[in-house]
Amino acid sequence: MTYPYVKDICTYVKLNFGKLYSISGMTKWLHRNNFCCKKPDAVPAKANAQAQKAFVKDYEHLSKDAKNKGLIYFSDSFHPQYQTRLAYGWILRGTRKSIATTARQTRLNFIGAVSLDGHTIIHTEVERVNAQTIKSFLKSLRKRHTPEKEIHVIWDNAAYHKSKDVQSYAKDSNIKLHYLPPYSPNLNPIERLWKMMHEAVTY
């Protein structure tokens, strides 16, 4: 069980171990023993643990094989709203801080890719994410590298990622497409990039 309040941990320790801690004392103990207050990572309920383990193993082999011969990109599309998102921050106790929100709810559409080798980031804004714009994104990715350089793109199972037009272009352009197990955004590092974007821009 995860406890959101230190006072609850104090109660747990008292009931199970007979030790009395003040809230400040327990807070110091938690910090001293490398605990921090943070949210757990969400894992989709339909995720297949075995499929995820198999993917990680396959990726490790792919990463070794492509080390000197090719590049691996993790890719996905992203649809943030033109809206302020409120987030936790340190505010003086007893002070109410107000943040103006935007009136517009326009949704933006980005396609991006990140290479863990050097943390190269490529992104483009599009009017819509579909097979045509995905193909155009792959073309721009291909132009960044010499034709003989093999490119591996790892992404989810969205229909536009699997369209015949996209697969045909990839095959003819020395791009190999790899698909994550269903319900596995936790295996795509670009999701962390989108999170960082929110922290730096919309929070």
JOCORRA-V145732 format. One line per field, one symbol per residue. phi: phi as a letter, one per 20 degrees, with the letter a starting at -180 (. if undefined). psi: psi as a letter, one per 20 degrees, with the letter a starting at -180 (. if undefined). burial: 1 if it has 16 or more other C-alpha atoms within 10 Angstrom, else 0. A space follows every 10 residues. Layout:
phi = ???
psi = ???
burial = ???
//
This chain:
phi = .defcffffg fffffecmdd ceffffffff ffdmebebff efdgfefdff fffffgffff fffffegddb cddecadbcf efbfdebfae cggnddddcf deefcgdecc dcbcdfenlf dcbbecfbeb gfffffffff ffffcfgfff ddddbeeggf fdffffffff ffdlddecdf fglcffedgf fffffffffe def
psi = qpphqhhhhg gghghhikpp qrghghghgg ghkkqqorqr pppphjqogg hghgggghhg gggghjgiia qpppqrrpmq qmqppqrqro qppipopppp qqhqkppqpq prqppinilp ppqqpqhqoa hghgghghgh ghiiqqhiop ppppaakqhh hjqhgghggg hijlpppqpq qqllhijohh hhghghgghh gh.
burial = 0000011011 1000000000 1010011000 0000000000 0000000000 0100100000 0010000001 1111111101 0011000000 0000000000 0000000011 1111100000 0110100010 1011101100 1100000011 1111110001 1000011001 0010101101 1011111111 1001000000 010
//
